[in-house]
Amino acid sequence: MFTYILKRVLMMIPTFAIISLIIFLVLNLAPGDPAAASNPDGTETVSQDARESYRIFKEQFNLDKPILLNTRFNLHIDDVEPQLRTVADFQRPVCAEGQPADLSCTPADERPSSGDIIAAQEYVENLGGYAVPHLLALAQNHERLDIRRLALQRLAINAQRPQVDRFNPNPTTELREVNRAIAAENNELRSWTVPQDVTEADIEEMLSEKWVPWYNEHQDRFEYSGTEKIGIFFLDTRFAKYWENLLKLDFGVSTVDRRPVFDTVMQKLPYTMTLSFLSILIAYIISVPLGIWSAYNQNTKRDQVVTIALFVFYSLPSFFTAVLLIEFFAVGRPFSWFPAGGFIGDGSGEMEVLEQIGSIGWHIFLPLICLTYGSLAALSRYARTGLLDVIRADYIRTARAKGLAESMVVLKHAVRNGMIPILTLLGTLLPALVSGSIVIEFIFNIPGIGLYLYESIYMYDYNAIMACLLMSTVLTLVGLLFSDISYALVDPRITFD
């Protein structure tokens, strides 16, 4: 048994990694972006501080990196120049009607859209230091003065070095000193730009006095060996950075409230687990005896009535039932017996333990009904089917022939061996209840994982969504392991040796 459990635990690691990769790709390839640009009109319409805050936001959550594989070390100048040309064309005035197009204006039908500007800005900004050599070449040699000016503007941003572990809440003294030096260098680079009405002489002066000497001094930062390219290809990506943090049990920081996601999930987990475990417990307590009763009353009128009733309940959507329960039993039409939402009453900090338990039970009574009734049909049918297969077996007839009481035959021999089908479902119930509680927690305003996941999806909070889905993954893997172990506990014939 121990060897089997150890093998299963070891198999969970690559399984978890593959599932996390699939979830990560789905989230990052889905429409929407938590770092959607707040500047629809080009770089000149927002302050430098706003753009810098936006850039830092993307850096903090690795949204400026490729999702899975990074080939930016092979960047070519032709990948950068069209993006600057798009921004420059947008910033030039529109040619008057009948005026021939020249370098001083852009024809109205050729003027880029706001979406093109956002995409061009994002593309160049996300390239970071990989674009520095090409931006410098464009600033030195391009035929258009406005593109040379834009290249210098981008150099002042892309040439900045990212600070080392800048979001560490407890940095060491040495780390602080390193980051102070990097910040001082970045502040100096940020000032090496030119005004809107720049001349060619101004650009040449800025290049010769500032950028060319600086680049010659730091050129090795932008040249990559074969080993460095392999490292960049696999490791300088969103997924690699995420797993680097995940190995340290760091699920990242929420893009909404800037709090550690793991801390928030741990605060909300007790609410969802309380609902989930109680729902599973109640479902099994009701379903197993009901399935046994149905098996021993097979094809009778009573069995048919119970079956029809269970499948009627199964067909009712939980959100529909939740709204009806609130309407009938919470808001006074006709009764107001239960609270309409929440997990515990006001002033819970001043309640005794038994009072708190009673308040929680009163608040979650209706949500538990909504989470439980749907599983009664499936679980009771599995229990019924499993028992029907067993009670026809020869050893059941032998037990009866030996004179054993019917209750002993049912409980000790039939039920124990007929529970294999229903135990199979145990591995999938926990994650299903976590995901299924999204609607119920939203309707009843219970601050659990389900409501947190719903709000995170709405706000494109990728780190929070990943944490919730990975927790569901862990629950599935652990539930399947417990399900397998329970086979051996109820049926001694099953071994894992």
N, C-alpha and C positions, 0 to 999 in steps of 0.2 A: 504493500500500500504506500509506504513512504517513497519508494522509488518511483512509483507511478505519479504521485503528487509532485515530486521534484521535477520529473520530465514535463508534466503539464505546466508547471510554473515557468520553467525555462522556455517552453514553447510560447508562452504568453508574451515574451519580450519581442520576438520578431513579429508576432501577430499584432501587437499593440503598435509597433513602429509602422507597419504597413497601413493599418487603419488610420493612424494619425496623419500619414502622408496623404491618404485619400481625402480625409476631412479637410486638411490644410489646402489641398489643391481646389476642392470644391468651393471653399470659402473665398480664396483669393482670386479665383477665376469667375466668380459670380458677379453680376452687375452691381454697381455701387462701389464707393470708395470712402473709407473714413477720413481720408486726407484729401477729399475733393477740394479743388482750389477755390479760395474765396475771392479770387481776383479775375473776373471774367473779361476784363478789358485790356490786359497787358501789364507789363511790369511797371509802367509809369503811374498807374492809378492807385496804388497802395503804397504805404510808407515802407521804408527799408526795414524798420523794426517789425512790421507785420510780416513781411516776407521772410525775415530771419526767424521769427517765431514759428512760422509755418514749416520752414526747412528743418528746424530743430524737432518739431513734432514728427515729421516723417522719419528723421534719423532715430528718434527714440523708439519708434515701433518698427524700424527696418522697412518702412514702406517705400524707401528710395532704392531698394535692392531688387534684383530679379527674383522671381518666386522660387525656382528650383535649380536652375543652372545659369552660370554667369559667364558670358563670352565678351564682356566689355573690354578686356585687355586687347582684343583684336579690333577695336574701334577704328574707323577710318574717318578722315576729314569730311568725306562726302556724307557721312551719317550726321554730322553736326551742322554743316553749312546750310542745308535746306531749312533747318529749324530756325536759325537766326534770320534767314531771308524771310521766312513767314512773319516773324515778329516785326522785322523792319518794314515790310510791305504794309503791314497793318498800321504802323505808326506814321507812315507818310500820309500827307493829305490826299484826298481823292481828286483825281484830275477833273477839271471843269468839262462840261459837255462840249465836245468838239475839239478839245485840247489834245494834242498828241501825247502819248505816254513817253515819259522820260524819267531820269533818276530823281526828279523832284516831286513826283506824284505817282499814285497808283490808280489805274483805271477802276471804275466802280465795279465792273463785272469780274475783276481779278482780285479784289480786296479779300483777304482771308476772313473767315468768320470767327466769332468769339471762341467757338469750340476748337478751331484750328490753333488759335493763340494759346489756349489753355494746354492743349496737347503738346505744342512745341515747347512752351516754358517747362512743363513737367518733364519732358524727355531730357532736355539739356540739364536741368537742375538735378535730376536723378542720376545722371552720369557721374556726378561728383568729380573726383580727381582724374578719372579715366579720360575726361574730355580736355584736360588742361593743355597738353601739347597741341591739340588741334585748334583750341581757342586762341592760343598764342600765335599759331601760324596764320589764322584768319585775321587777327588784329594787325599782323605785320604786312600781309600781302594782298588782302582782298581789295578788289577794285572799287567797292562802294564804301563811302565814308561812314554811313549809318551802321553798316554791318561791322565795320572795324570797331566802332564805338560800343555796339552791343557785345562784341567779343570781349572787350575790356571789362565791361560790366559783369559779364558772366565769369570772367577770370577772378574777379574780386570775391566771388562766392565759391566757385568750384575748386579754387586752389586752397581753400581753408582745410586744415587738418581736423578730423573728428577727434574730440577729446577721448581719453582713455577711460572706459567704464564710467562715463560722466553721470550716469543715473544711479550709481551705487549710493545707497542711503548712509553708509558708514565708511567713507573713504579714508585711507591712511594718510599720514602726513606727506609721504613721498608721492602718493597719487595726486594729492592736492597741488603740490609744487609742479608736477609734470603738467597738469591741466592748466595751471596759471600761466606757464610758459607758452603752451599751445594757444590759450585765449589771447595772450598779448600779441603773438604772431598773427592770429586771425584778425584781430582788431586793426593791425597795421595794414594787412592785405585788403581789408574792407574799405580802407580809405584811398586805395590806389585806383581810382576811377576818374572819369572825365564828365564834364557837364553836357547838357543837351546840345548846346551850340558850339560843339568842339570843332577845332580845325585839324587839318592833317599835321600841322606843326605840333599841336598839343599832344596828339597821339604818339608821334615819333618821340617826343620828349619823355612821355610817360613810359614808353617801351624801353628806350635806351637807358633811362635813369633808374627805373624800378623793375619792370617785369623781366627783361632779358637777363640782367645780373642775378635776379632771384631765381629764375629758372635754371640758369647754368649752375647755380649752387646746389639746387635740389633736384637736379635732373634724374638722379638715381631712383627717386621715388616713383617715377613714371616709366621706368623701364623694368620689365619683368623677365625673370629667368623661366626656364621650362617648368621647374618645380613650383615656382610661385604661380605660374599660370594654372597648373593643375589644382593648387590650393584655392585659387580664386574661383575656378570653374565650379568646384563642389561646395566650398565653404563660405564664400562671400555672397550668400543668398538668404532670403527670408527664412526658408525652411531650416537651413543649417543653424542660423542664429537662434531660431525658436527652439530647436532641439538642444542646442548648447545650454540654453537656460533651463529647459525641461529636465535635463540630467541633474541639475542642481535643485530640482523641485521648485523652480521659479516659473510660474505660469504667466509672467509678464504683468504689466500695469494696464488698467482699464484706460481706454482712450476717452472715456466720458468723464470720470471723476478722478483719474490719475492715482487711484488706490491700487495696491496689489490685488490682483484677481483672486489669488489663492485665499487671502484673508477674507474677502467678500464671500467666496463660495463656502468657506468653513462656517461663516456666520449664518448663511442661509440653508446649509445642509440639514440641520436638525428639523426644520419645518417640513421639508420634503420627505426626509426619512421617516418622520413620525407618521405622516399620511401614508407613505408607501408600505411600511411594515405593518401598520394596523390594517390597511386595506388587504394585503396579502393574507394576514392572519385570519381576518374575518371571512375572506373568500374561501379559504381552505376549511375553516371550521364549519361553514354552511355547506359547501359544495361536496365534501367527501361523504358526510352522512346522507346528503340528498342523493348522491350518485349511488350509494349502497342501497338506499331505500328503493330507488328507481329500478335497480338491477333485480331486486327481489320481488318487485311488483311489475315485472316486464309485461308490456302490452295490455295492461289493465287500464280502465278508465282513469284511475288516479294518476297513473304514470303518464298518460297522454295529456291530461290537464296540466300537470306540472311541467311537462316538456314544452307545451304551447306557451305557458306563462313565462318560462325562462327565456324562450326565444323572442317573445314580445319585448321583454326587458333588454335583451341583447341588441335588438334592432333600434332602440331609442338612443340617439346621440347624447353623449354626456352633457354637452353644452345646453341642449334643449331641456334635459331633465334638470340641470342646475338652475336654469332660469325659472322653470316651473316651481321648483322647491322654494326658491327665494320669494317668488310671487305669492305662493300659497301659505308658507310657514314662517316668513321672515319680515315681510313688509306690511302685514296686517290685512291681507286679502285672501282668505278671511282670518288667518291667525298670524300672530307675531311671537311665536314660541322660541325661535332661534335667532341669533345675530345674523345679519345679512352679509357679513364679511369679517376678516381679521382672523388672527390665530388665538388671541387671548384678550381678556377684557382690560379696560383701562385700570391703571393703578395696580398692575400685577406685581410690582416690586414690593408692595405692602401686604400682599396676600400670604397666607400660610401655604405650605406645600400642598395640602389636600385641596385648598381653595383654588390654587393654580391649576391642579390637575382637573378639577371640576370645570373651571372656566375654559380650559383648552378643549375638554371633551364636548362642552356645550357649543363651542365655536366650530369644531371640525366635524360635528355630527352630520350635517348636510353634505359637506365635501366628501366624507367617507362613503356616504350612500352613492354618490356619483362615481366614485372611483371603484366601487366594489361590485355593483349590480351587473355591470357588463361582463365580468369574468365568471359569474356564477354559471351561466349556460355552458360555456366551454369546459370549465373545470369539472362540473357535475357530469357532463357527457363523457369526458375522458375517464372519470372514476367509474361510471356505469359500464362503459365498454370494457375497461380493464377487469372489472369484477365479473362481467358476463363470460369473459374468456376463461376465468379461473374456476368459477363454480361448476363448470362442466367437466373439469379435470378429474382423472381417476382418483388422485389422492384426496380430493374433497369427498367423493363418495365413500372412500375407505374410512375417512375420519368419521363420517356419519354412521357407517356400519359398525364402528367400534363403540358407538354409544355416546360419543361426545355431544355435549349440549350444542344447540344450533348457534348460540352466541359465541361459544368457543371456536366452532368451525369457521364462523364468519370473521371474527376479529383476529384470531391467531393464525389461521391458514389462508383464508380467501383474501381478506383485505390486505394483509402484509405483502402477498405476492402479486396483488392486482394493482398496486400503487405505482408500478414502473412508468406507465404512460403519463400519470399526473405529475410525477417527479420530473419528467422531462421538461415540463413547462416552467419549472421553478427557475431555471437558468435564464429565462427571458422575461420573467415577470418584473424584476426590479428595474432594469433599464426601460421597459415599456411603461411602467408607472411613472418614472421620472419624466419621460417625454410626454406621457399622457396627462400629467398633472399641469402642463403649461396652461391649458384652457381653464381647468378648474381653479388653479391658483390665481389666474387673471380675473375670473368671474367673482371669486370670493375674496380677492385682494389678500392673499396669503403670501407673505414675503419669502417664498422658497426659491429653489433652483429653477422651477418651471417659469415663474414670473420673471426671474432674473434673466433667463435665456430669452424670453420673449422681448424684454426691453433691450437686451443686447443686440438681438437681430434687427430691431427697429432702428437702433443707433449705429449699426455697423461696427460694433465693438468686437473686433475679431478675437482678441485675447480672451475675453469673457466667453464668447461662443465656443472657442476651442476648449477651454477649461471644462465647460459643462458637457460637451460632447465626449471629451476624453474620459470624464468621470463615468458617463454612461457606458463607454467602452470597457472600462475596468470592471464595472458592475456586471456587464455581460460575461466577461471572461471568468470572473470569480464565481458568478452564479452557475455557469456551465460546469465548473469544477465541483462545486458543492452538489450539483445535480448528479454528477457521476459518482461522487463518494456516497451519496444517499442510496444509490442502487445497491451497493454492497451492504449497507446497514439494514435495508428492508428485505433483501433476498440473499441469504448466505451462499447460494450457489454461484453468485457473481463474485469473481476475484479479479484483481489487477496484476497478478504475478505473471 
